[in-house]
Amino acid sequence: MERIAGKIEDTLSIQERLKQVFDALGLTIYQIAKELGENPSKFYNILNGRAKPSYDTIMSLLACYPQINADFLLRGLSPVLNKPETNAMLLPTDEELIDVPFVPVKFYASFVETYTDGFGLKELESYRVRASVAKGHKPAVVIEIAGNSMSPQLVHGAKILAVQVDQGDWEYQSGGVYAVMYRDFFVVKRIKDNELITRKYLTLHSDNPNGGSVTVASQDIRGLWKVVGIVEAPVE
């Protein structure tokens, strides 16, 4: 049965909501547990009703997968996943939109060579984003995904909202999806192994099993942005 956006599904337990979230993400319990650094049996017990998820587990899920609708997971308020803007006809009035610097794919190479301290925000185009989506996220940029290494969550052509991480906080980032500028590369990957404190490197992983991973030395990192939401996705 199709749900109406904003409708509260009173009959859904937290276990049922989690199952719908996992199904919507297209990921197995094993994959999700691995991303969060948890034992898969923990999630099997939750989905089977033998345990309830802790607050930390729910927050970790929301941080790791920004496309999950927090209102659905916490309160049963549909939709299951945040719906990106795919049609200008669906946008709200101008008063509800704000301009966010936009990083189009065609500019990636020039940015890496030109802006050693991050993006030159004054030189960028802008992209209109719902104020409610961008609220509290500063400084933020909209980045366009190129390639399929982060599929199925982030497909080619999707636009994401990313917030710059202060250099002093790089060593504490883990579990989420990040835009990382290093050497002559600019990639969007998931940080699973953050060894900046102990071994001076990050390991960046693709969500697509065929995308592989890359290890980056701390001295090669030139910028870090945490992905906090999906702004737009191509219509399939």
N, C-alpha and C positions, 0 to 999 in steps of 0.2 A: 504494500500500500504506500502511495506517495505521501510524504509528509509535507505539511505546510510550514514554510519558514517561520520560525518564531513560536511554533506550537510546542507546548511542554508535554512530553510523553510520560505521564505520571506512572504508568505501569512498568516502566523499564527499570530494572535494578542496575546497580553499578556494574555488575558482571555482564549484563546484557548490553549496556552501553559500551563497555570496553570491547566486547566481541564485535559490535557494529563498527567501532573505530578501527579495529585491526583489519576487518574485512574491507573497509573503505580505503585503507592505506595499501591494501594488496600485499601485506607482509605476513609472514608466519610468526608464531609465538617465539620460535627459536631466533629468528632474525631480530625481532624487537628486543628480546632479552639480551642478545649479544650487543646491540647498540647501546643499551642502558647499563651494561656491565652487570646484569642480574642473572640468576639461575633460572632457566626456562621453567623449572618445576614450580617456581613462585607464581608465574602467570597461569600455569595449568591449574593450580590450586584455586586461584582467584576465579577463573572462568568456570570452574566446576562447583563454585559456591562453598568451598572448604575454607576460604580466607577472604579477607577484604583488602583492597589496596590501601596502602598508607598514603598520607598527604604527600610525603616526599616522592613516592612512586608516581603519583598523578602529576606533580609538578615537573618531574623528570621527563615524563611523556610529552607534556606540553612544550617544554623547552627543546626537546629533541626533534619533535615534529610540529613545527609552527602552523602547519595547515590544519591541525585538529581544532575544532571549534570547542573552546573551553566551556562555553555555556552548555553544550550538549554533554560533555563528559561529566561536568559537575552537577548539572541540574536537569539534564534531559531535554534541553531546548534545542530543537533542530535548526539548521542541518548538522549532519555529523562532521563534515569538513567545512572549513571556511571557503566560501565560494568567491573565486577571483572575479574581477571585473572583466568580462569578455565582450561587452557590447556597450557602446557609448550611450545607447538609448536607455540603459539601465542606471546610468550615473545620477546622483542626486543633484540638487541645484548648486550653482557656483559658490554659494555661501557655505556649503558643506565640504568643499574641496580645498586643498592646499597644494602649492607647488613644492615638489621635492626634486633635488638634482637627479638627473637621469644619466646613467652610464650605458650607452648603446654599445653593442658588440663591436662595431667597426672602430671604436676608439680605444679598445683595450691596449693594443700594442703601443700607441703613442703615449698613453697614460703611464705605462710602466717605464718608458724611457724618459718622460718629462717631469713627472711629479714624484720626487723621491720621498716627500713627506705626506703622501696620500693623494687623493684626487684634488685637482685644482677646481674647486666647486664653482668659482666665479666663471669658469670657462665652459661649464656644462650646460646642456639643454635642461629643461625641467619637465617633469611628468606630474600630472594631476592625480592626487591620491585622496581618498576619503580622509577627512580630518580625524575621524574616530580610529582609523587604522594607524595613522602616523603619530597620533597623540602620545606625547611623552618620549618619543624616539628621536633624540637629537644627539649629535648630528647624524642624519640618515641620508641614504641615497637609494635610488631605484636601479637595480642591476638587471640586465637581460641575460638569460641563460643561453649559452651556445653549446650544442652537443647534447648527448644523452647519458653522460656519465652519472647523473643524479636521478635518472628515471627509476621508478615511475612517479616519485614524488614531485620532482622538478623536471619538466620536459623541455625540450628545445623550444626556444622562443618565449618561455615564461618570464615574467618580470617579478622580481622579489624586492622586498624592502629590507635593507641591511643597515645596521647601526655600527658606527665606528667604535672599536674597542681601544681604550687607552693602552699604550705600550706597557705600562706597569701592571696591567691586568692580563696580558697575553698568557702568562704561565698558569692562570687559573681557568682557562677556557677548555671545556671538554664536553663531548656528548652531542653538541648541536651542530648545525650546518653553518659554515662560515665562508665568506669571500676572503681569499688570502692572496696578497701580492708578495711575490718572492722572486728574487733575481729578475729574469726577463719574462716571468709568467704571472698570470692573474687567473685564478681558478676558484670555483665554488665547490667545496668538498666538506665532508664531515670529519670533525676532529674526534678521534677515539683515543689516541695515545698521545698525551701531552707530557713530554719528558723535558720540557724547557728548563725546569729547575735542576733536575738530576743529570740529564745527559745532553741537554742543550739542543733538543730537536723536537719537531712535531711530526706525527704521521697522519696524513690526510687520506681519507678513504672515499671511494665512490659508492653510492647506493646501488648502482647498477653492478651486478656481479661481474660483468665483463669490463668494468671501468678501471679496476685495479686500485693501487694506492701509491702514495709517494711520500718519502721522508724528506723533511726540510730542516736544514740547520738554522739555529736561532739567528745567526749573523746574516742570513740571507733573507729574512722576513722584513718586508718594507711596509706592510700594512695589514690590518685585520678588521673585518666587519662581520658582525653576527647577523645571520638571517633571522628576522623576526616575523615575517609573514609573506604570503603570496599576494601580489597586487593584481596580476593578470596572467591568464594562461591561454594558450591558443585553443580555438575550438576544433575539436577532432571531427 
